[in-house]
């Protein structure tokens, strides 16, 4: 299973915004330069994150993006699910025992147990890491 660039780039953009949160708004141009991501692609990602309420945009000469809530209250799961939708390893599995009825064999499918456990492990992992945690790690690397 592989996440798309939406998640990887979106998380990098969110980390940039979080790291600059004490300095005011972070411009999309600055994120683009630091991360090597095109402005047009960043606009698409940041619009989704803004509509979900994870960031806010500020207009004007010193405008840009800021977090809508503290970095400690935004998880990696918030970012990934906003940009990817469901993060399930196979199409027939949802979290917490929900089974999507896309497959005729779903009701008697034993491998489904594996996929369900994998989906829950991925969700638990992404829910356990906040932007604040990533900021701490990023600052350690810059020393």
Number of C-alpha atoms within 10 A of each C-alpha: 7 6 10 12 11 18 19 13 18 25 22 17 24 26 21 23 26 25 19 16 16 9 10 14 20 24 18 22 14 15 21 17 11 12 13 10 17 13 15 10 13 19 13 13 21 21 14 17 22 17 11 15 13 22 21 18 17 15 9 7 7 11 14 19 25 25 22 16 12 14 21 14 13 21 21 22 21 18 25 21 14 21 24 13 9 15 21 18 17 13 14 16 24 18 18 10 13 10 16 11 12 10 11 8 10 15 10 8 10 10 9 18 12 10 19 22 16 17 22 17 13 17 18 12 13 17 14 12 16 20 24 18 14 20 18 11 11 14 10 9 8 6 5
